[in-house]
Amino acid sequence: MDHFELDGCRALLLGAGSPAGGAIADAYREAGAEVVEVDRIDPAAEPFDVLAIARDAFEAQPIADVDDQALGKVMATNFGEVFAAVRAARGVIRNPGRIVIVTSVLGERGLANCTAYAAAQGAVHNFIRAAAQEFAPAGISVNGIALGWMDWMDDRIDPTDPEAARAVRFTILKRAGAAAEIGPLAVWLSGSGAGFVTGQIFTADGGLTAHL
């Protein structure tokens, strides 16, 4: 049995326009899945086997500079849309089903000047753990992939900010991750090999959190 095959699998992907989402779409198709890219989950949709979510709205400001509008946006996009998508999927995802959510390592390790974003990602991490418990009786697993410093994130760093610079310096592989390195993990989590895996956050960060 090839645990990296998704032949006959129908996967809905929310956030295909993000680098991680695009890489997951490519990996799913290469593994044999039918991929349907969506902006929202329709509770009346045709049944599917996998839901992957790769939405991301980065926010980097000191607490004092984050106004209510910015806070609302970062929470709504990073957490609210994840919650809504998983809620809508509950009635239309098949058994066995897989839900894979892309998050950030900042959900586990906060970083100065990224407090709103880290809080939103932290909410996603605990949502994954709680949703896994709720969905388990229906045969649906819920897992996350927490990203570290990736090669599309250069515009997020202020070279004058020592806290931001640490994220690059402390990545022990001494390079940024590539989007294509996320797809195989998502495929495995979506396939038969991960049938006994749920409620977990898998870190893909080049060793960043091992050093911080």
KARA-V179857 format. One record per backbone hydrogen bond with DSSP energy under -1.0 kcal/mol. NH is the residue of the N-H (numbers start at 1). CO is the residue of the C=O. If there is no record, write none. Layout:
# KARA-V179857
nh->NH co->CO
nh->NH co->CO
This chain:
# KARA-V179857
nh->5 co->2
nh->6 co->31
nh->9 co->6
nh->11 co->34
nh->12 co->50
nh->13 co->36
nh->14 co->52
nh->18 co->15
nh->22 co->18
nh->23 co->19
nh->24 co->20
nh->25 co->21
nh->26 co->22
nh->27 co->23
nh->28 co->24
nh->29 co->25
nh->30 co->26
nh->31 co->27
nh->32 co->29
nh->33 co->28
nh->34 co->9
nh->36 co->11
nh->38 co->13
nh->45 co->42
nh->48 co->92
nh->49 co->10
nh->50 co->10
nh->51 co->98
nh->52 co->12
nh->53 co->100
nh->54 co->14
nh->65 co->62
nh->66 co->63
nh->71 co->67
nh->72 co->68
nh->73 co->69
nh->74 co->70
nh->75 co->71
nh->76 co->72
nh->77 co->73
nh->78 co->74
nh->79 co->75
nh->80 co->75
nh->81 co->76
nh->83 co->79
nh->84 co->80
nh->85 co->81
nh->86 co->82
nh->87 co->83
nh->88 co->84
nh->89 co->85
nh->90 co->86
nh->92 co->89
nh->93 co->89
nh->94 co->48
nh->97 co->139
nh->98 co->49
nh->99 co->141
nh->100 co->51
nh->101 co->143
nh->102 co->53
nh->103 co->145
nh->105 co->147
nh->107 co->104
nh->108 co->105
nh->109 co->105
nh->114 co->111
nh->118 co->114
nh->119 co->115
nh->120 co->116
nh->121 co->117
nh->122 co->118
nh->123 co->119
nh->124 co->120
nh->125 co->121
nh->126 co->122
nh->127 co->123
nh->128 co->124
nh->129 co->125
nh->130 co->126
nh->131 co->127
nh->132 co->128
nh->134 co->130
nh->135 co->131
nh->136 co->132
nh->138 co->135
nh->139 co->136
nh->140 co->135
nh->141 co->97
nh->143 co->99
nh->144 co->200
nh->145 co->101
nh->146 co->202
nh->147 co->103
nh->148 co->204
nh->151 co->177
nh->153 co->150
nh->156 co->153
nh->157 co->154
nh->161 co->158
nh->165 co->161
nh->166 co->162
nh->169 co->165
nh->170 co->166
nh->171 co->168
nh->173 co->206
nh->174 co->171
nh->177 co->149
nh->181 co->178
nh->182 co->179
nh->186 co->182
nh->187 co->183
nh->188 co->184
nh->189 co->185
nh->190 co->186
nh->191 co->188
nh->194 co->191
nh->195 co->192
nh->197 co->194
nh->199 co->142
nh->202 co->144
nh->204 co->146
nh->208 co->205
nh->211 co->208
nh->212 co->208
